[in-house]
Amino acid sequence: MKTLGIILIVIGIIMVLIRGFSVTTEKEVLDVGPVEINKKENKWIGWPTYAGGIIAVVGVVLLISGKKQNG
């Protein structure tokens, strides 16, 4: 549980600092024989800042509860 708690804390902090990322996708618009037209689209994949905070808090709770069981 201690390792999982540490991992969640690190992921939570990263999610707070980096609020998302952009992904480029290529979409086929027209394909007529040897002629092909493609369109590139940028999509933003993001999450709310509080989601990272919640994950970090869950990690802290797991870390503390793991210490109480071993202590």
PEZICOR-V439619 format. One record per residue. N is the residue number from 1. OMEGA is omega in whole degrees, 0 to 359 (NA if undefined). Layout:
n:N omega:OMEGA
n:N omega:OMEGA
This chain:
n:1 omega:180
n:2 omega:180
n:3 omega:179
n:4 omega:178
n:5 omega:179
n:6 omega:179
n:7 omega:180
n:8 omega:178
n:9 omega:180
n:10 omega:179
n:11 omega:179
n:12 omega:179
n:13 omega:178
n:14 omega:180
n:15 omega:178
n:16 omega:182
n:17 omega:181
n:18 omega:189
n:19 omega:179
n:20 omega:179
n:21 omega:182
n:22 omega:179
n:23 omega:177
n:24 omega:178
n:25 omega:179
n:26 omega:184
n:27 omega:179
n:28 omega:182
n:29 omega:184
n:30 omega:177
n:31 omega:180
n:32 omega:180
n:33 omega:181
n:34 omega:182
n:35 omega:180
n:36 omega:179
n:37 omega:180
n:38 omega:179
n:39 omega:177
n:40 omega:179
n:41 omega:174
n:42 omega:178
n:43 omega:179
n:44 omega:175
n:45 omega:185
n:46 omega:178
n:47 omega:179
n:48 omega:182
n:49 omega:182
n:50 omega:178
n:51 omega:177
n:52 omega:178
n:53 omega:179
n:54 omega:180
n:55 omega:179
n:56 omega:179
n:57 omega:177
n:58 omega:177
n:59 omega:178
n:60 omega:179
n:61 omega:178
n:62 omega:180
n:63 omega:180
n:64 omega:180
n:65 omega:177
n:66 omega:178
n:67 omega:180
n:68 omega:179
n:69 omega:181
n:70 omega:187
n:71 omega:NA
